[in-house]
Amino acid sequence: MAQGKYEMAFILKAIAGITALMLLVITLLGSIITLGGFLLAAIKVLIVVIFLAVLIMIVFSILRDRSRRRHEAHDL
């Protein structure tokens, strides 16, 4: 009779452990998905910032070249 109680307690502990592991995995997967979404958003923002920086550098280069040509034409 006593051994039946121990077997039942062992089975309940095993089920509780498996359930706890499943819940832990679900929670971690949710966290990983959230982190992945954040990283994707950060990468998109970084791409936009790099694009704007390159665009601004091109505009400054064009304006500087125009200014330099004006000075050269004025000096001649």
N, C-alpha and C positions, 0 to 999 in steps of 0.2 A: 504494500500500500504506500509506503513512504517513497519507494522508488518511482512510482507513478507520478507523485507530486514533483519530484526532482526532474523527471523527464518533461513534464508539462511546463515547469519553470524554465527549463533549458530551451524548449521550443518557443516560449513567449519571449525570452531574451534574444533568441536568434531572429525572430520576426521583428522585434523592436530595433535591433541593430541594423537589419536590412532596410527597414523603413527609414531609419535615421540617415543611413548612407544615401538612399534614393533622394530624400529631401535635400541633403547637402549637395548632391550632384545637380539637382534642379536649380538650387539657389546659385551655385557657382556658374552654371550655364547662363542663367539670367544676367549675372554680373559680367560675364565675358561678352555676351551679346550687347549689353549696354556700353561696355568699354569699346567694342568694335564700332558701334555707331558713333561714339564720340571721336574715335580716331579717324573714321571716314570723314566726318564733318571737319575736323582739324586739317586733314589733308586737302579737302576742297578749298577751305579758306586760305591755306598756304599757296595753293596753285593760283588763286585769284590775286593774292598779294604779289607773288612773283611776276605774274603777267602785268599787273599795274606798274611794278617797278621797272620792268623792261620797256614798257610803253613810255613811261616818263623819261627814261634814259634816252630813248630814241628822239623824243620831242626836244629835250635839252641839246642833244647832239645836232639836230637840224637847226635849232635857233643859234647855237654857237657858230656853226658853219656859215650861216647867213651873215651873222655879225662880223665874222672874220673876213668874208668876201667884201662886205661894205667898206671895211677899213682898208683893205688892199686896193679897192677901186678908188677910194678917196685919196689914198696916198699917191697913187699914180697921177 
